[in-house]
Amino acid sequence: MSQEFYKGLGYYLMGNLFKPDCTVLSMIQPDPLPGSYRHRDQTIDQIVYNSLKETEMALENGFDGIIVQNMNDMPIKQESDPEAIAYMT
């Protein structure tokens, strides 16, 4: 088989068999929230602004939606301070 055959087959496979028919989500991870031991000098307004800018970037790049994960308040404790719960709601 010729190289052009395989090239054409590759285009066919990529164009017809591997069409993404799914939802693609972006993970937004806000900076550490007030009340967290990792929190540093950012106001809640700054944290929200940064998260919204990240969300805007994800949507501009074709993501279908977002998931917000409070990953930056690691390690995860079994108890949460009232401030952290209030900011996440």
C-alpha positions in Angstrom: 0.0 0.0 0.0 1.2 3.5 -0.8 2.0 6.2 1.7 -0.9 8.3 0.3 -3.3 5.4 1.0 -2.3 5.4 4.7 -2.4 9.2 4.8 -6.0 9.1 3.4 -7.0 6.4 5.8 -5.7 8.4 8.7 -7.7 11.4 7.6 -10.8 9.2 7.2 -10.4 7.6 10.7 -9.7 10.9 12.4 -12.6 12.6 10.6 -15.2 9.9 10.9 -14.4 7.5 13.6 -13.0 9.7 16.3 -15.5 12.6 16.3 -15.9 13.7 19.9 -19.6 13.3 20.8 -19.2 14.1 24.5 -19.2 16.9 26.9 -15.8 18.4 27.9 -15.6 20.1 31.3 -12.8 22.3 32.7 -11.8 22.1 36.4 -11.7 25.5 38.0 -9.7 25.5 41.3 -10.0 28.8 43.2 -7.1 30.0 45.3 -7.2 29.1 49.0 -10.2 30.6 50.6 -10.3 32.9 53.7 -10.4 30.6 56.8 -8.0 28.1 55.2 -4.5 27.8 56.6 -3.1 28.2 53.1 -4.9 31.5 52.5 -2.6 34.5 51.7 -3.6 38.1 51.6 -6.2 37.8 48.8 -9.7 39.1 49.3 -12.7 37.0 48.4 -13.3 39.4 45.5 -9.8 38.8 44.1 -10.3 35.0 44.4 -13.7 35.2 42.7 -12.3 37.4 40.0 -9.4 35.0 39.2 -11.8 32.1 39.1 -14.1 34.0 36.7 -11.2 34.8 34.4 -10.2 31.2 34.4 -13.8 30.2 33.6 -13.9 32.7 30.8 -10.7 31.3 29.3 -12.1 27.8 29.5 -15.3 28.7 27.7 -13.4 30.7 25.0 -11.4 27.6 24.3 -14.4 25.4 23.6 -15.1 23.7 26.9 -18.8 22.9 27.4 -18.9 23.8 31.1 -16.9 23.9 34.3 -16.6 22.1 37.7 -15.4 24.1 40.7 -13.1 22.1 43.0 -11.8 23.5 46.3 -8.5 21.7 45.8 -6.3 24.5 47.1 -7.4 24.2 50.7 -5.5 21.0 51.0 -5.1 18.9 53.1 -8.8 18.1 53.3 -10.0 18.2 56.9 -13.0 16.3 58.3 -14.2 19.7 59.7 -14.5 22.9 57.8 -14.4 26.4 59.2 -17.7 28.3 58.7 -16.0 30.8 56.5 -14.9 28.2 54.0 -18.4 26.7 53.8 -20.0 30.1 53.4 -17.6 31.1 50.5 -18.3 27.9 48.6 -22.1 28.3 48.7 
